[in-house]
Amino acid sequence: MYNELPAEQYKEVEQALLHDPELAATCADLLLAQQTLNGIQRTPSQQSTAAILQYSRTFMRQG
């Protein structure tokens, strides 16, 4: 999560995490959240797409 920092700032963050258990726990929670979000499906399922397309075909005909 902080790998994009310059080397000196990276070391400072690493030291802060070693000496502050609350900060380390928060960082661990954020890393887990990041991994979870990265694993989420970003496109609709085939069934959802088909339902949307079917609805769009009949939308203007209703009413």
Predicted model as a PDB file, atoms N, CA, C, CB and O in Angstrom, pLDDT in the B-factor column:
MODEL        1                                                                  
ATOM      1  N   MET A   1       0.827  -1.188   0.000  1.00 59.00           N  
ATOM      2  CA  MET A   1       0.000   0.000   0.000  1.00 59.00           C  
ATOM      3  C   MET A   1       0.873   1.254   0.000  1.00 59.00           C  
ATOM      4  CB  MET A   1      -0.942  -0.004   1.209  1.00 59.00           C  
ATOM      5  O   MET A   1       0.516   2.263  -0.608  1.00 59.00           O  
ATOM      6  N   TYR A   2       1.982   1.192   0.660  1.00 62.00           N  
ATOM      7  CA  TYR A   2       2.866   2.354   0.688  1.00 62.00           C  
ATOM      8  C   TYR A   2       4.133   2.094  -0.117  1.00 62.00           C  
ATOM      9  CB  TYR A   2       3.223   2.720   2.131  1.00 62.00           C  
ATOM     10  O   TYR A   2       5.131   2.792   0.060  1.00 62.00           O  
ATOM     11  N   ASN A   3       4.103   1.100  -0.995  1.00 72.00           N  
ATOM     12  CA  ASN A   3       5.278   0.740  -1.798  1.00 72.00           C  
ATOM     13  C   ASN A   3       5.659   1.807  -2.812  1.00 72.00           C  
ATOM     14  CB  ASN A   3       5.027  -0.557  -2.516  1.00 72.00           C  
ATOM     15  O   ASN A   3       6.784   1.808  -3.312  1.00 72.00           O  
ATOM     16  N   GLU A   4       4.742   2.711  -3.122  1.00 81.00           N  
ATOM     17  CA  GLU A   4       5.053   3.734  -4.121  1.00 81.00           C  
ATOM     18  C   GLU A   4       5.799   4.934  -3.519  1.00 81.00           C  
ATOM     19  CB  GLU A   4       3.769   4.211  -4.786  1.00 81.00           C  
ATOM     20  O   GLU A   4       6.123   5.884  -4.232  1.00 81.00           O  
ATOM     21  N   LEU A   5       6.066   4.890  -2.228  1.00 85.00           N  
ATOM     22  CA  LEU A   5       6.780   5.996  -1.573  1.00 85.00           C  
ATOM     23  C   LEU A   5       8.266   5.958  -1.907  1.00 85.00           C  
ATOM     24  CB  LEU A   5       6.584   5.937  -0.047  1.00 85.00           C  
ATOM     25  O   LEU A   5       8.815   4.894  -2.195  1.00 85.00           O  
ATOM     26  N   PRO A   6       8.917   7.117  -1.869  1.00 89.00           N  
ATOM     27  CA  PRO A   6      10.377   7.140  -1.998  1.00 89.00           C  
ATOM     28  C   PRO A   6      11.006   6.353  -0.846  1.00 89.00           C  
ATOM     29  CB  PRO A   6      10.910   8.607  -2.014  1.00 89.00           C  
ATOM     30  O   PRO A   6      10.387   6.194   0.206  1.00 89.00           O  
ATOM     31  N   ALA A   7      12.218   5.865  -1.039  1.00 87.00           N  
ATOM     32  CA  ALA A   7      12.881   4.975  -0.080  1.00 87.00           C  
ATOM     33  C   ALA A   7      12.907   5.550   1.342  1.00 87.00           C  
ATOM     34  CB  ALA A   7      14.301   4.693  -0.539  1.00 87.00           C  
ATOM     35  O   ALA A   7      12.639   4.826   2.300  1.00 87.00           O  
ATOM     36  N   GLU A   8      13.220   6.816   1.488  1.00 89.00           N  
ATOM     37  CA  GLU A   8      13.319   7.413   2.832  1.00 89.00           C  
ATOM     38  C   GLU A   8      11.962   7.429   3.532  1.00 89.00           C  
ATOM     39  CB  GLU A   8      13.878   8.845   2.743  1.00 89.00           C  
ATOM     40  O   GLU A   8      11.870   7.090   4.711  1.00 89.00           O  
ATOM     41  N   GLN A   9      10.931   7.813   2.829  1.00 91.00           N  
ATOM     42  CA  GLN A   9       9.588   7.830   3.421  1.00 91.00           C  
ATOM     43  C   GLN A   9       9.100   6.410   3.695  1.00 91.00           C  
ATOM     44  CB  GLN A   9       8.596   8.560   2.492  1.00 91.00           C  
ATOM     45  O   GLN A   9       8.390   6.178   4.674  1.00 91.00           O  
ATOM     46  N   TYR A  10       9.468   5.475   2.854  1.00 89.00           N  
ATOM     47  CA  TYR A  10       9.113   4.079   3.056  1.00 89.00           C  
ATOM     48  C   TYR A  10       9.674   3.597   4.394  1.00 89.00           C  
ATOM     49  CB  TYR A  10       9.639   3.204   1.892  1.00 89.00           C  
ATOM     50  O   TYR A  10       8.979   2.944   5.172  1.00 89.00           O  
ATOM     51  N   LYS A  11      10.940   3.927   4.647  1.00 92.00           N  
ATOM     52  CA  LYS A  11      11.583   3.536   5.909  1.00 92.00           C  
ATOM     53  C   LYS A  11      10.881   4.173   7.099  1.00 92.00           C  
ATOM     54  CB  LYS A  11      13.068   3.930   5.905  1.00 92.00           C  
ATOM     55  O   LYS A  11      10.721   3.528   8.135  1.00 92.00           O  
ATOM     56  N   GLU A  12      10.459   5.427   6.970  1.00 93.00           N  
ATOM     57  CA  GLU A  12       9.760   6.107   8.049  1.00 93.00           C  
ATOM     58  C   GLU A  12       8.418   5.435   8.352  1.00 93.00           C  
ATOM     59  CB  GLU A  12       9.546   7.577   7.694  1.00 93.00           C  
ATOM     60  O   GLU A  12       8.051   5.248   9.512  1.00 93.00           O  
ATOM     61  N   VAL A  13       7.712   5.084   7.314  1.00 91.00           N  
ATOM     62  CA  VAL A  13       6.425   4.404   7.497  1.00 91.00           C  
ATOM     63  C   VAL A  13       6.652   3.038   8.129  1.00 91.00           C  
ATOM     64  CB  VAL A  13       5.675   4.259   6.144  1.00 91.00           C  
ATOM     65  O   VAL A  13       5.918   2.640   9.033  1.00 91.00           O  
ATOM     66  N   GLU A  14       7.646   2.335   7.664  1.00 93.00           N  
ATOM     67  CA  GLU A  14       7.962   1.020   8.219  1.00 93.00           C  
ATOM     68  C   GLU A  14       8.288   1.120   9.710  1.00 93.00           C  
ATOM     69  CB  GLU A  14       9.140   0.389   7.460  1.00 93.00           C  
ATOM     70  O   GLU A  14       7.836   0.295  10.504  1.00 93.00           O  
ATOM     71  N   GLN A  15       9.060   2.113  10.082  1.00 94.00           N  
ATOM     72  CA  GLN A  15       9.399   2.315  11.491  1.00 94.00           C  
ATOM     73  C   GLN A  15       8.153   2.675  12.315  1.00 94.00           C  
ATOM     74  CB  GLN A  15      10.464   3.421  11.629  1.00 94.00           C  
ATOM     75  O   GLN A  15       7.979   2.191  13.433  1.00 94.00           O  
ATOM     76  N   ALA A  16       7.310   3.509  11.761  1.00 94.00           N  
ATOM     77  CA  ALA A  16       6.074   3.891  12.456  1.00 94.00           C  
ATOM     78  C   ALA A  16       5.201   2.661  12.685  1.00 94.00           C  
ATOM     79  CB  ALA A  16       5.295   4.962  11.648  1.00 94.00           C  
ATOM     80  O   ALA A  16       4.603   2.512  13.750  1.00 94.00           O  
ATOM     81  N   LEU A  17       5.127   1.785  11.693  1.00 93.00           N  
ATOM     82  CA  LEU A  17       4.322   0.570  11.836  1.00 93.00           C  
ATOM     83  C   LEU A  17       4.901  -0.371  12.893  1.00 93.00           C  
ATOM     84  CB  LEU A  17       4.221  -0.155  10.492  1.00 93.00           C  
ATOM     85  O   LEU A  17       4.156  -1.052  13.598  1.00 93.00           O  
ATOM     86  N   LEU A  18       6.215  -0.408  13.001  1.00 96.00           N  
ATOM     87  CA  LEU A  18       6.858  -1.258  14.005  1.00 96.00           C  
ATOM     88  C   LEU A  18       6.615  -0.761  15.424  1.00 96.00           C  
ATOM     89  CB  LEU A  18       8.347  -1.335  13.742  1.00 96.00           C  
ATOM     90  O   LEU A  18       6.538  -1.561  16.357  1.00 96.00           O  
ATOM     91  N   HIS A  19       6.494   0.540  15.591  1.00 96.00           N  
ATOM     92  CA  HIS A  19       6.401   1.126  16.930  1.00 96.00           C  
ATOM     93  C   HIS A  19       4.993   1.534  17.337  1.00 96.00           C  
ATOM     94  CB  HIS A  19       7.289   2.314  17.013  1.00 96.00           C  
ATOM     95  O   HIS A  19       4.788   1.969  18.470  1.00 96.00           O  
ATOM     96  N   ASP A  20       4.032   1.409  16.455  1.00 96.00           N  
ATOM     97  CA  ASP A  20       2.654   1.812  16.767  1.00 96.00           C  
ATOM     98  C   ASP A  20       1.703   0.665  16.395  1.00 96.00           C  
ATOM     99  CB  ASP A  20       2.264   3.132  16.001  1.00 96.00           C  
ATOM    100  O   ASP A  20       1.302   0.535  15.239  1.00 96.00           O  
ATOM    101  N   PRO A  21       1.351  -0.158  17.380  1.00 96.00           N  
ATOM    102  CA  PRO A  21       0.500  -1.315  17.086  1.00 96.00           C  
ATOM    103  C   PRO A  21      -0.869  -0.934  16.508  1.00 96.00           C  
ATOM    104  CB  PRO A  21       0.301  -2.126  18.345  1.00 96.00           C  
ATOM    105  O   PRO A  21      -1.410  -1.659  15.673  1.00 96.00           O  
ATOM    106  N   GLU A  22      -1.421   0.180  16.941  1.00 97.00           N  
ATOM    107  CA  GLU A  22      -2.718   0.615  16.415  1.00 97.00           C  
ATOM    108  C   GLU A  22      -2.601   0.993  14.931  1.00 97.00           C  
ATOM    109  CB  GLU A  22      -3.258   1.814  17.234  1.00 97.00           C  
ATOM    110  O   GLU A  22      -3.461   0.647  14.121  1.00 97.00           O  
ATOM    111  N   LEU A  23      -1.540   1.696  14.599  1.00 96.00           N  
ATOM    112  CA  LEU A  23      -1.297   2.054  13.202  1.00 96.00           C  
ATOM    113  C   LEU A  23      -1.074   0.798  12.362  1.00 96.00           C  
ATOM    114  CB  LEU A  23      -0.082   2.999  13.087  1.00 96.00           C  
ATOM    115  O   LEU A  23      -1.581   0.699  11.245  1.00 96.00           O  
ATOM    116  N   ALA A  24      -0.316  -0.160  12.898  1.00 95.00           N  
ATOM    117  CA  ALA A  24      -0.051  -1.408  12.174  1.00 95.00           C  
ATOM    118  C   ALA A  24      -1.356  -2.186  11.949  1.00 95.00           C  
ATOM    119  CB  ALA A  24       0.968  -2.281  12.954  1.00 95.00           C  
ATOM    120  O   ALA A  24      -1.562  -2.747  10.873  1.00 95.00           O  
ATOM    121  N   ALA A  25      -2.227  -2.221  12.949  1.00 96.00           N  
ATOM    122  CA  ALA A  25      -3.504  -2.922  12.814  1.00 96.00           C  
ATOM    123  C   ALA A  25      -4.379  -2.244  11.766  1.00 96.00           C  
ATOM    124  CB  ALA A  25      -4.238  -2.974  14.165  1.00 96.00           C  
ATOM    125  O   ALA A  25      -5.021  -2.916  10.959  1.00 96.00           O  
ATOM    126  N   THR A  26      -4.404  -0.917  11.781  1.00 96.00           N  
ATOM    127  CA  THR A  26      -5.186  -0.179  10.789  1.00 96.00           C  
ATOM    128  C   THR A  26      -4.641  -0.424   9.386  1.00 96.00           C  
ATOM    129  CB  THR A  26      -5.180   1.327  11.107  1.00 96.00           C  
ATOM    130  O   THR A  26      -5.408  -0.605   8.441  1.00 96.00           O  
ATOM    131  N   CYS A  27      -3.337  -0.429   9.254  1.00 93.00           N  
ATOM    132  CA  CYS A  27      -2.708  -0.685   7.955  1.00 93.00           C  
ATOM    133  C   CYS A  27      -3.046  -2.095   7.476  1.00 93.00           C  
ATOM    134  CB  CYS A  27      -1.172  -0.499   8.043  1.00 93.00           C  
ATOM    135  O   CYS A  27      -3.337  -2.297   6.297  1.00 93.00           O  
ATOM    136  N   ALA A  28      -3.008  -3.068   8.384  1.00 94.00           N  
ATOM    137  CA  ALA A  28      -3.351  -4.443   8.015  1.00 94.00           C  
ATOM    138  C   ALA A  28      -4.801  -4.525   7.551  1.00 94.00           C  
ATOM    139  CB  ALA A  28      -3.116  -5.399   9.203  1.00 94.00           C  
ATOM    140  O   ALA A  28      -5.105  -5.212   6.575  1.00 94.00           O  
ATOM    141  N   ASP A  29      -5.697  -3.825   8.249  1.00 96.00           N  
ATOM    142  CA  ASP A  29      -7.110  -3.799   7.844  1.00 96.00           C  
ATOM    143  C   ASP A  29      -7.263  -3.191   6.455  1.00 96.00           C  
ATOM    144  CB  ASP A  29      -7.952  -3.008   8.863  1.00 96.00           C  
ATOM    145  O   ASP A  29      -8.030  -3.693   5.633  1.00 96.00           O  
ATOM    146  N   LEU A  30      -6.537  -2.113   6.199  1.00 93.00           N  
ATOM    147  CA  LEU A  30      -6.619  -1.456   4.893  1.00 93.00           C  
ATOM    148  C   LEU A  30      -6.062  -2.344   3.781  1.00 93.00           C  
ATOM    149  CB  LEU A  30      -5.865  -0.126   4.925  1.00 93.00           C  
ATOM    150  O   LEU A  30      -6.616  -2.384   2.682  1.00 93.00           O  
ATOM    151  N   LEU A  31      -4.986  -3.043   4.056  1.00 91.00           N  
ATOM    152  CA  LEU A  31      -4.422  -3.963   3.059  1.00 91.00           C  
ATOM    153  C   LEU A  31      -5.396  -5.096   2.744  1.00 91.00           C  
ATOM    154  CB  LEU A  31      -3.085  -4.542   3.557  1.00 91.00           C  
ATOM    155  O   LEU A  31      -5.542  -5.495   1.589  1.00 91.00           O  
ATOM    156  N   LEU A  32      -6.063  -5.611   3.780  1.00 94.00           N  
ATOM    157  CA  LEU A  32      -7.054  -6.661   3.566  1.00 94.00           C  
ATOM    158  C   LEU A  32      -8.227  -6.123   2.746  1.00 94.00           C  
ATOM    159  CB  LEU A  32      -7.553  -7.222   4.916  1.00 94.00           C  
ATOM    160  O   LEU A  32      -8.710  -6.796   1.835  1.00 94.00           O  
ATOM    161  N   ALA A  33      -8.678  -4.923   3.067  1.00 94.00           N  
ATOM    162  CA  ALA A  33      -9.765  -4.305   2.305  1.00 94.00           C  
ATOM    163  C   ALA A  33      -9.353  -4.102   0.849  1.00 94.00           C  
ATOM    164  CB  ALA A  33     -10.172  -2.959   2.937  1.00 94.00           C  
ATOM    165  O   ALA A  33     -10.146  -4.338  -0.062  1.00 94.00           O  
ATOM    166  N   GLN A  34      -8.114  -3.665   0.632  1.00 91.00           N  
ATOM    167  CA  GLN A  34      -7.617  -3.469  -0.728  1.00 91.00           C  
ATOM    168  C   GLN A  34      -7.610  -4.778  -1.504  1.00 91.00           C  
ATOM    169  CB  GLN A  34      -6.211  -2.870  -0.700  1.00 91.00           C  
ATOM    170  O   GLN A  34      -8.022  -4.814  -2.664  1.00 91.00           O  
ATOM    171  N   GLN A  35      -7.147  -5.852  -0.875  1.00 90.00           N  
ATOM    172  CA  GLN A  35      -7.131  -7.161  -1.539  1.00 90.00           C  
ATOM    173  C   GLN A  35      -8.550  -7.611  -1.863  1.00 90.00           C  
ATOM    174  CB  GLN A  35      -6.428  -8.212  -0.656  1.00 90.00           C  
ATOM    175  O   GLN A  35      -8.802  -8.152  -2.940  1.00 90.00           O  
ATOM    176  N   THR A  36      -9.465  -7.392  -0.943  1.00 91.00           N  
ATOM    177  CA  THR A  36     -10.855  -7.781  -1.159  1.00 91.00           C  
ATOM    178  C   THR A  36     -11.454  -7.001  -2.319  1.00 91.00           C  
ATOM    179  CB  THR A  36     -11.682  -7.560   0.114  1.00 91.00           C  
ATOM    180  O   THR A  36     -12.113  -7.576  -3.186  1.00 91.00           O  
ATOM    181  N   LEU A  37     -11.229  -5.702  -2.335  1.00 90.00           N  
ATOM    182  CA  LEU A  37     -11.757  -4.868  -3.420  1.00 90.00           C  
ATOM    183  C   LEU A  37     -11.145  -5.238  -4.762  1.00 90.00           C  
ATOM    184  CB  LEU A  37     -11.502  -3.395  -3.128  1.00 90.00           C  
ATOM    185  O   LEU A  37     -11.829  -5.216  -5.785  1.00 90.00           O  
ATOM    186  N   ASN A  38      -9.870  -5.574  -4.763  1.00 88.00           N  
ATOM    187  CA  ASN A  38      -9.220  -5.974  -6.011  1.00 88.00           C  
ATOM    188  C   ASN A  38      -9.813  -7.267  -6.564  1.00 88.00           C  
ATOM    189  CB  ASN A  38      -7.719  -6.142  -5.794  1.00 88.00           C  
ATOM    190  O   ASN A  38      -9.764  -7.507  -7.771  1.00 88.00           O  
ATOM    191  N   GLY A  39     -10.372  -8.101  -5.687  1.00 83.00           N  
ATOM    192  CA  GLY A  39     -10.925  -9.364  -6.121  1.00 83.00           C  
ATOM    193  C   GLY A  39     -12.386  -9.310  -6.530  1.00 83.00           C  
ATOM    194  O   GLY A  39     -12.931 -10.311  -6.996  1.00 83.00           O  
ATOM    195  N   ILE A  40     -13.019  -8.182  -6.368  1.00 86.00           N  
ATOM    196  CA  ILE A  40     -14.438  -8.056  -6.690  1.00 86.00           C  
ATOM    197  C   ILE A  40     -14.643  -8.055  -8.200  1.00 86.00           C  
ATOM    198  CB  ILE A  40     -15.022  -6.775  -6.070  1.00 86.00           C  
ATOM    199  O   ILE A  40     -13.858  -7.478  -8.953  1.00 86.00           O  
ATOM    200  N   GLN A  41     -15.707  -8.708  -8.619  1.00 74.00           N  
ATOM    201  CA  GLN A  41     -16.039  -8.749 -10.045  1.00 74.00           C  
ATOM    202  C   GLN A  41     -16.419  -7.347 -10.515  1.00 74.00           C  
ATOM    203  CB  GLN A  41     -17.200  -9.755 -10.321  1.00 74.00           C  
ATOM    204  O   GLN A  41     -17.252  -6.687  -9.895  1.00 74.00           O  
ATOM    205  N   ARG A  42     -15.820  -6.901 -11.587  1.00 81.00           N  
ATOM    206  CA  ARG A  42     -16.030  -5.534 -12.063  1.00 81.00           C  
ATOM    207  C   ARG A  42     -16.980  -5.451 -13.241  1.00 81.00           C  
ATOM    208  CB  ARG A  42     -14.720  -4.923 -12.443  1.00 81.00           C  
ATOM    209  O   ARG A  42     -17.280  -4.359 -13.725  1.00 81.00           O  
ATOM    210  N   THR A  43     -17.451  -6.580 -13.700  1.00 86.00           N  
ATOM    211  CA  THR A  43     -18.382  -6.581 -14.822  1.00 86.00           C  
ATOM    212  C   THR A  43     -19.629  -7.354 -14.408  1.00 86.00           C  
ATOM    213  CB  THR A  43     -17.732  -7.203 -16.101  1.00 86.00           C  
ATOM    214  O   THR A  43     -19.556  -8.258 -13.575  1.00 86.00           O  
ATOM    215  N   PRO A  44     -20.761  -7.003 -14.985  1.00 86.00           N  
ATOM    216  CA  PRO A  44     -21.987  -7.727 -14.631  1.00 86.00           C  
ATOM    217  C   PRO A  44     -21.944  -9.158 -15.182  1.00 86.00           C  
ATOM    218  CB  PRO A  44     -23.236  -6.980 -15.172  1.00 86.00           C  
ATOM    219  O   PRO A  44     -21.242  -9.458 -16.148  1.00 86.00           O  
ATOM    220  N   SER A  45     -22.709 -10.007 -14.541  1.00 88.00           N  
ATOM    221  CA  SER A  45     -22.780 -11.385 -15.032  1.00 88.00           C  
ATOM    222  C   SER A  45     -23.511 -11.412 -16.371  1.00 88.00           C  
ATOM    223  CB  SER A  45     -23.492 -12.306 -14.001  1.00 88.00           C  
ATOM    224  O   SER A  45     -24.178 -10.448 -16.746  1.00 88.00           O  
ATOM    225  N   GLN A  46     -23.378 -12.523 -17.082  1.00 92.00           N  
ATOM    226  CA  GLN A  46     -24.049 -12.691 -18.366  1.00 92.00           C  
ATOM    227  C   GLN A  46     -25.560 -12.582 -18.182  1.00 92.00           C  
ATOM    228  CB  GLN A  46     -23.676 -14.047 -19.006  1.00 92.00           C  
ATOM    229  O   GLN A  46     -26.252 -12.001 -19.017  1.00 92.00           O  
ATOM    230  N   GLN A  47     -26.063 -13.140 -17.092  1.00 95.00           N  
ATOM    231  CA  GLN A  47     -27.499 -13.107 -16.807  1.00 95.00           C  
ATOM    232  C   GLN A  47     -27.980 -11.664 -16.584  1.00 95.00           C  
ATOM    233  CB  GLN A  47     -27.819 -13.974 -15.569  1.00 95.00           C  
ATOM    234  O   GLN A  47     -29.044 -11.286 -17.074  1.00 95.00           O  
ATOM    235  N   SER A  48     -27.209 -10.868 -15.856  1.00 93.00           N  
ATOM    236  CA  SER A  48     -27.584  -9.466 -15.632  1.00 93.00           C  
ATOM    237  C   SER A  48     -27.593  -8.684 -16.940  1.00 93.00           C  
ATOM    238  CB  SER A  48     -26.621  -8.805 -14.635  1.00 93.00           C  
ATOM    239  O   SER A  48     -28.509  -7.904 -17.204  1.00 93.00           O  
ATOM    240  N   THR A  49     -26.577  -8.898 -17.746  1.00 92.00           N  
ATOM    241  CA  THR A  49     -26.504  -8.211 -19.032  1.00 92.00           C  
ATOM    242  C   THR A  49     -27.698  -8.574 -19.909  1.00 92.00           C  
ATOM    243  CB  THR A  49     -25.194  -8.555 -19.751  1.00 92.00           C  
ATOM    244  O   THR A  49     -28.299  -7.704 -20.539  1.00 92.00           O  
ATOM    245  N   ALA A  50     -28.039  -9.854 -19.950  1.00 94.00           N  
ATOM    246  CA  ALA A  50     -29.178 -10.298 -20.758  1.00 94.00           C  
ATOM    247  C   ALA A  50     -30.479  -9.666 -20.247  1.00 94.00           C  
ATOM    248  CB  ALA A  50     -29.286 -11.843 -20.737  1.00 94.00           C  
ATOM    249  O   ALA A  50     -31.315  -9.247 -21.048  1.00 94.00           O  
ATOM    250  N   ALA A  51     -30.657  -9.595 -18.938  1.00 93.00           N  
ATOM    251  CA  ALA A  51     -31.873  -9.005 -18.368  1.00 93.00           C  
ATOM    252  C   ALA A  51     -31.975  -7.520 -18.699  1.00 93.00           C  
ATOM    253  CB  ALA A  51     -31.902  -9.204 -16.850  1.00 93.00           C  
ATOM    254  O   ALA A  51     -33.059  -7.032 -19.018  1.00 93.00           O  
ATOM    255  N   ILE A  52     -30.868  -6.804 -18.628  1.00 92.00           N  
ATOM    256  CA  ILE A  52     -30.852  -5.373 -18.957  1.00 92.00           C  
ATOM    257  C   ILE A  52     -31.191  -5.165 -20.431  1.00 92.00           C  
ATOM    258  CB  ILE A  52     -29.470  -4.752 -18.632  1.00 92.00           C  
ATOM    259  O   ILE A  52     -31.991  -4.294 -20.774  1.00 92.00           O  
ATOM    260  N   LEU A  53     -30.582  -5.963 -21.290  1.00 91.00           N  
ATOM    261  CA  LEU A  53     -30.858  -5.829 -22.720  1.00 91.00           C  
ATOM    262  C   LEU A  53     -32.312  -6.163 -23.039  1.00 91.00           C  
ATOM    263  CB  LEU A  53     -29.925  -6.733 -23.528  1.00 91.00           C  
ATOM    264  O   LEU A  53     -32.940  -5.489 -23.856  1.00 91.00           O  
ATOM    265  N   GLN A  54     -32.845  -7.192 -22.405  1.00 91.00           N  
ATOM    266  CA  GLN A  54     -34.241  -7.551 -22.630  1.00 91.00           C  
ATOM    267  C   GLN A  54     -35.157  -6.420 -22.167  1.00 91.00           C  
ATOM    268  CB  GLN A  54     -34.590  -8.864 -21.898  1.00 91.00           C  
ATOM    269  O   GLN A  54     -36.114  -6.078 -22.862  1.00 91.00           O  
ATOM    270  N   TYR A  55     -34.879  -5.845 -21.021  1.00 90.00           N  
ATOM    271  CA  TYR A  55     -35.683  -4.736 -20.506  1.00 90.00           C  
ATOM    272  C   TYR A  55     -35.603  -3.546 -21.455  1.00 90.00           C  
ATOM    273  CB  TYR A  55     -35.213  -4.329 -19.091  1.00 90.00           C  
ATOM    274  O   TYR A  55     -36.612  -2.895 -21.723  1.00 90.00           O  
ATOM    275  N   SER A  56     -34.409  -3.260 -21.964  1.00 88.00           N  
ATOM    276  CA  SER A  56     -34.258  -2.097 -22.851  1.00 88.00           C  
ATOM    277  C   SER A  56     -35.028  -2.273 -24.160  1.00 88.00           C  
ATOM    278  CB  SER A  56     -32.779  -1.854 -23.153  1.00 88.00           C  
ATOM    279  O   SER A  56     -35.470  -1.292 -24.759  1.00 88.00           O  
ATOM    280  N   ARG A  57     -35.185  -3.500 -24.595  1.00 87.00           N  
ATOM    281  CA  ARG A  57     -35.944  -3.752 -25.826  1.00 87.00           C  
ATOM    282  C   ARG A  57     -37.432  -3.485 -25.639  1.00 87.00           C  
ATOM    283  CB  ARG A  57     -35.734  -5.188 -26.289  1.00 87.00           C  
ATOM    284  O   ARG A  57     -38.125  -3.126 -26.591  1.00 87.00           O  
ATOM    285  N   THR A  58     -37.920  -3.659 -24.423  1.00 86.00           N  
ATOM    286  CA  THR A  58     -39.362  -3.517 -24.178  1.00 86.00           C  
ATOM    287  C   THR A  58     -39.704  -2.220 -23.462  1.00 86.00           C  
ATOM    288  CB  THR A  58     -39.868  -4.691 -23.364  1.00 86.00           C  
ATOM    289  O   THR A  58     -40.882  -1.927 -23.258  1.00 86.00           O  
ATOM    290  N   PHE A  59     -38.711  -1.442 -23.079  1.00 77.00           N  
ATOM    291  CA  PHE A  59     -38.930  -0.242 -22.264  1.00 77.00           C  
ATOM    292  C   PHE A  59     -39.899   0.743 -22.921  1.00 77.00           C  
ATOM    293  CB  PHE A  59     -37.604   0.450 -21.998  1.00 77.00           C  
ATOM    294  O   PHE A  59     -40.852   1.185 -22.280  1.00 77.00           O  
ATOM    295  N   MET A  60     -39.675   1.083 -24.152  1.00 73.00           N  
ATOM    296  CA  MET A  60     -40.498   2.094 -24.840  1.00 73.00           C  
ATOM    297  C   MET A  60     -41.872   1.544 -25.230  1.00 73.00           C  
ATOM    298  CB  MET A  60     -39.772   2.602 -26.093  1.00 73.00           C  
ATOM    299  O   MET A  60     -42.787   2.321 -25.505  1.00 73.00           O  
ATOM    300  N   ARG A  61     -42.026   0.256 -25.258  1.00 71.00           N  
ATOM    301  CA  ARG A  61     -43.293  -0.360 -25.627  1.00 71.00           C  
ATOM    302  C   ARG A  61     -44.284  -0.389 -24.469  1.00 71.00           C  
ATOM    303  CB  ARG A  61     -43.055  -1.763 -26.127  1.00 71.00           C  
ATOM    304  O   ARG A  61     -45.486  -0.552 -24.677  1.00 71.00           O  
ATOM    305  N   GLN A  62     -43.777  -0.231 -23.252  1.00 61.00           N  
ATOM    306  CA  GLN A  62     -44.650  -0.272 -22.083  1.00 61.00           C  
ATOM    307  C   GLN A  62     -45.389   1.051 -21.964  1.00 61.00           C  
ATOM    308  CB  GLN A  62     -43.842  -0.567 -20.793  1.00 61.00           C  
ATOM    309  O   GLN A  62     -44.841   2.112 -22.265  1.00 61.00           O  
ATOM    310  N   GLY A  63     -46.626   0.975 -21.527  1.00 55.00           N  
ATOM    311  CA  GLY A  63     -47.337   2.204 -21.245  1.00 55.00           C  
ATOM    312  C   GLY A  63     -48.282   2.552 -22.284  1.00 55.00           C  
ATOM    313  O   GLY A  63     -48.962   3.573 -22.184  1.00 55.00           O  
TER     314      GLY A  63                                                      
ENDMDL                                                                          
END                                                                             
